[in-house]
Amino acid sequence: MAAHVFAVLLLVAAGWYGWYPQWESASISEATQLTAAGRLLASQPPGTPLILVTDDPEGLLITARANLLRDAVPAERAADVFPYLGRPNDLLEARPTLTGVPGARPGRDRLLEKDPSRAR
């Protein structure tokens, strides 16, 4: 019996340790802005790409932000939401963007090794 209690306490402690130090992926202000943007973007014709442009130098929170935007659009439009790491001009000119973090995006790095003129 004591072994069972110990095992349960060990599992609870491991779960608590894993979940307790979670950090905030967006501020309340940012979540409010993404919700408003999602409502506005949802009015676009079906199939129109809904692109979230963010210039986070390390790109750490782009997925969390894109998921907040996906939550704000109707379920059938969630697949139309695409994150883009960079500046609006980079997106409009179809340029890959640089984060300044070596190896952050290996696919992009391989592409630029083959054709450095694509990065500006």
TARA-V989893 format. One record per residue. N is the residue number from 1. PHI is phi in whole degrees, 0 to 359 (* if undefined). OMEGA is omega in degrees with one decimal (999 if undefined). Layout:
<<N & PHI & OMEGA> <N & PHI & OMEGA>>
//
This chain:
<<1 & * & -179.3> <2 & 298 & 179.3> <3 & 294 & 178.5> <4 & 294 & 178.6> <5 & 298 & 178.8> <6 & 299 & -179.9> <7 & 297 & 179.0> <8 & 296 & 178.9> <9 & 298 & 178.4> <10 & 295 & 178.3> <11 & 294 & 178.6> <12 & 297 & -179.8> <13 & 296 & 179.6> <14 & 296 & 178.0> <15 & 296 & 178.9> <16 & 298 & -179.6> <17 & 298 & -178.8> <18 & 285 & -174.8> <19 & 264 & -173.6> <20 & 299 & -174.1> <21 & 278 & -179.2> <22 & 296 & -179.1> <23 & 252 & -178.4> <24 & 286 & -178.8> <25 & 271 & 177.3> <26 & 202 & 176.4> <27 & 286 & 178.3> <28 & 298 & 178.7> <29 & 298 & -179.4> <30 & 295 & 178.1> <31 & 297 & 177.9> <32 & 295 & 178.7> <33 & 296 & -179.9> <34 & 293 & 177.1> <35 & 295 & 178.0> <36 & 297 & 178.7> <37 & 297 & 178.9> <38 & 298 & 178.7> <39 & 295 & 178.4> <40 & 292 & -178.7> <41 & 294 & -179.4> <42 & 297 & -180.0> <43 & 280 & 177.7> <44 & 289 & -179.2> <45 & 303 & 178.1> <46 & 306 & -179.8> <47 & 89 & 177.2> <48 & 289 & 177.2> <49 & 298 & 177.2> <50 & 254 & -169.0> <51 & 257 & 175.1> <52 & 264 & -180.0> <53 & 261 & 177.4> <54 & 221 & -176.7> <55 & 249 & 176.3> <56 & 286 & -172.5> <57 & 304 & -179.2> <58 & 259 & 178.2> <59 & 68 & -173.9> <60 & 288 & -173.8> <61 & 253 & -174.9> <62 & 298 & 179.8> <63 & 293 & 178.6> <64 & 298 & 179.1> <65 & 293 & 178.1> <66 & 297 & 178.1> <67 & 293 & 174.8> <68 & 297 & 178.2> <69 & 293 & 176.9> <70 & 299 & 178.1> <71 & 294 & -174.3> <72 & 273 & 179.3> <73 & 264 & 176.1> <74 & 303 & -175.4> <75 & 307 & -178.5> <76 & 290 & 179.1> <77 & 259 & -176.7> <78 & 302 & 179.8> <79 & 289 & 179.3> <80 & 273 & -177.7> <81 & 274 & 179.9> <82 & 231 & 174.5> <83 & 277 & 175.3> <84 & 226 & 179.4> <85 & 268 & -180.0> <86 & 154 & 179.8> <87 & 264 & 179.4> <88 & 305 & -179.8> <89 & 298 & 177.7> <90 & 298 & 179.1> <91 & 296 & -177.4> <92 & 296 & 179.6> <93 & 263 & 178.2> <94 & 54 & 179.7> <95 & 261 & 170.2> <96 & 291 & -177.0> <97 & 250 & -179.9> <98 & 253 & 179.9> <99 & 263 & -174.6> <100 & 84 & 177.8> <101 & 253 & -177.6> <102 & 303 & 178.1> <103 & 77 & -177.8> <104 & 295 & 179.0> <105 & 226 & -173.9> <106 & 299 & 178.9> <107 & 298 & 178.0> <108 & 295 & -179.4> <109 & 297 & 178.4> <110 & 296 & 178.8> <111 & 299 & -178.0> <112 & 289 & 175.1> <113 & 296 & 179.8> <114 & 285 & -175.5> <115 & 217 & -177.5> <116 & 299 & -178.2> <117 & 292 & -178.7> <118 & 285 & 178.0> <119 & 260 & 178.7> <120 & 231 & 999>>
//
